[in-house]
Amino acid sequence: MLEDGVSYAEITQAETVRAALERGAQAHGSEAGLWTLERVGAVVERVTEVVLSGASVRRPLARRLRWSVLRPGRRRAVGRDGPEIARWIAREWPRIRERGP
């Protein structure tokens, strides 16, 4: 046992998982390249033979690997017209805001 009751085997497994995850989600079959708890759990199971539920995947990510669980931001429309949006914000929004509620 090492510090805080952590075994050498646990540290070795954590580093093996870290190395596998750092290869990226696409290296593990995700077309979008995004991690989900289920995908991380599958990698953990593959490299360590330890099965974790979705909720249990968060703890090792946060504690051992110091990773955080994030959600992707809102998706933007494919046909989004950035210059038109900027024009609207610059010209129309101030006029609407001046009128008030």
N, C-alpha and C positions, 0 to 999 in steps of 0.2 A: 504494500500500500504506500502511496505517496501522500502528499498534502491533502487535507480535507477528505480523507477516506477514498480517494480516487486511485484506482489500480492502474498499473502500467498498461494492462490490456485495454482499459477504457480509453486511455489517452491515445493508444495506437489506433483503436477503432475510430476515434474522433478524427484523427489525422487522415485516415483512409477515406472516411466519408467526406471530409473537407476537399481532399484531392479529387475525388470523383465529382463532387458538385462544382468545383471550380472549372471543370472541363466544359461546363455549360449544359443547359437543358437540351439543346439540339443534339449534343453528343449522346444523349440518352433517349433520343427518339421524339422529342417535342418539336413539331414543325414551327410553332410560334416562338420558340426560344424562351418561353416563360416557365418559371417553376410554379408548381402548385404543391400543396402539402401532400397530396396523393403521389405526385411524381417524386418528391423528395423521399417519401416513405418507401417507395419502390426501390430507389437507389440504395437507401440504408439497408433494406432487406437483401438486396443483391450483393452488396459488398461485405456485410457483417453477419448475414443470416439471422438478424434480429428483426422481428416483426413489430412495427409500431402503428398504433391507430393514428388517424389524422391529428387528433388533439395532442397526442404524445410526441409528434414530430416537432412541434414548436419548442418544447423544452430543450432538447439537445441543440437545436439551431441557436437558441438564445444563450444558453449557458456555456456549452462547450465551444461552439464555433463563433459565438458573438455576432450572429446574423440576426436581422429582425424580419418579421413577417410584414410585408407591405402589400397593399392592393394597388393594381394599376389605376392610373388616373382615368378620368372620363375619356371615352373615345371621341374623336372628332370626325365629322362627316367627311367622306372622301371628296365630295364636290365643294368643300369649303373654299370660299373666295377671300383670302387674307386681306388683299388691298381694299376690297369693298367693305369688309368689316372695319378696317382701320378708318376708312372714310366716314362710315356711319358713326363710329365712336367719336370722331373729331367734330363732325358737323351736326348730326342729328341728336345725339345723346345730350349735349349741353342744352339744346333748345327744349328737349323734353323735361330735363331736370329743372330748368328754370320755371316751368309751368307749375311744378309741384303736384301734390296729390289732389 
